[in-house]
Amino acid sequence: MEAKAHVKYLRISPRKVQIVCDLIRGKSADEAAAILMHTHKAASEHLLKLLKSCRANAENNFEMDPEKLYVAQVYTCPGPILKRMMPRARGGAARIKKRTSHITMVLAEKE
């Protein structure tokens, strides 16, 4: 049995989120929370909140044992890109891409 949680339209680049996702994949839920609390990346704050939500889903909706939970899957997908313009020399303009992410986390029980 698995418990899932999603966060969508997060205003951070998927490349930056993927670095932090790689740190916690396969770890126990408690160990993943400790890693996220001590990681100095912008995505770690959002992933910690997502981990807490996923853990609550596992305990309340699926009646899973919180001691046996581990991060079975965590991945990020690119969301829509906000396209903005920045003034440049001689009346020109350059496009700025403000990227968004969709993050999915799956917790499962160790047997």
C-alpha positions in Angstrom: 0.0 0.0 0.0 1.2 3.5 -0.8 0.3 7.0 0.2 0.8 9.9 -2.2 0.9 13.7 -2.0 1.4 16.3 -4.7 2.3 19.9 -4.9 1.6 21.7 -8.2 2.6 25.0 -9.8 5.5 25.5 -7.4 7.5 28.6 -8.5 10.9 26.9 -8.5 12.8 25.3 -11.4 12.5 21.5 -11.7 16.3 21.2 -12.0 16.7 22.8 -8.6 14.1 20.5 -7.0 15.5 17.4 -8.6 18.8 17.9 -6.7 17.0 17.7 -3.3 14.8 14.9 -4.4 17.8 12.7 -5.1 19.0 13.2 -1.5 15.9 11.7 0.1 14.8 9.0 -2.4 14.8 5.6 -0.7 15.4 6.9 2.8 13.1 6.4 5.8 10.6 9.1 6.4 12.3 10.3 9.6 15.7 10.3 8.0 14.4 12.2 5.0 12.8 14.8 7.3 16.2 15.2 9.1 18.0 15.6 5.7 15.5 18.2 4.5 15.8 20.2 7.7 19.5 20.6 7.4 19.7 21.1 3.6 20.3 24.7 2.6 18.3 24.7 -0.7 15.1 26.6 -1.5 13.3 23.3 -2.5 14.0 21.6 0.8 11.4 23.7 2.6 8.7 22.8 0.1 9.7 19.1 0.1 9.6 19.0 3.9 6.0 20.3 3.9 5.1 17.8 1.2 6.7 14.9 3.3 4.6 15.9 6.3 1.5 15.9 4.2 2.3 12.6 2.7 3.0 11.1 6.1 -0.3 12.4 7.4 -2.1 10.8 4.4 -0.4 7.5 5.2 -1.4 7.5 8.8 -4.9 8.9 8.6 -6.2 7.6 5.3 -4.4 4.3 4.9 -3.7 3.5 8.6 0.0 2.7 7.9 2.6 2.4 10.6 4.6 5.7 10.8 7.7 3.9 12.0 7.9 1.7 8.8 7.4 4.5 6.3 10.0 5.3 3.6 10.2 7.5 0.5 9.4 5.0 -2.2 9.3 7.6 -5.0 9.8 11.3 -5.3 10.0 13.1 -8.6 9.4 16.5 -10.2 7.9 17.3 -13.5 8.0 20.7 -15.3 4.9 22.8 -15.0 3.9 25.7 -17.2 6.5 28.3 -17.9 5.7 32.0 -17.2 7.2 34.1 -20.0 8.3 37.6 -19.1 10.2 40.3 -21.0 13.2 42.2 -19.8 14.3 45.5 -21.5 17.6 45.3 -23.3 19.8 47.7 -25.3 18.5 49.8 -28.1 14.9 49.2 -27.4 15.1 45.5 -27.6 13.7 42.9 -25.3 14.9 39.5 -24.0 12.6 36.8 -22.8 12.8 35.5 -19.2 11.4 32.0 -18.5 10.1 31.6 -15.0 9.8 27.9 -14.6 7.3 26.0 -12.4 7.4 22.5 -11.0 4.9 19.7 -10.1 6.3 17.4 -7.3 5.0 14.0 -6.4 6.0 12.0 -3.3 5.0 8.4 -2.6 5.5 6.8 0.8 5.3 3.0 1.4 5.7 0.6 4.3 8.8 -1.5 4.7 8.0 -5.2 5.3 
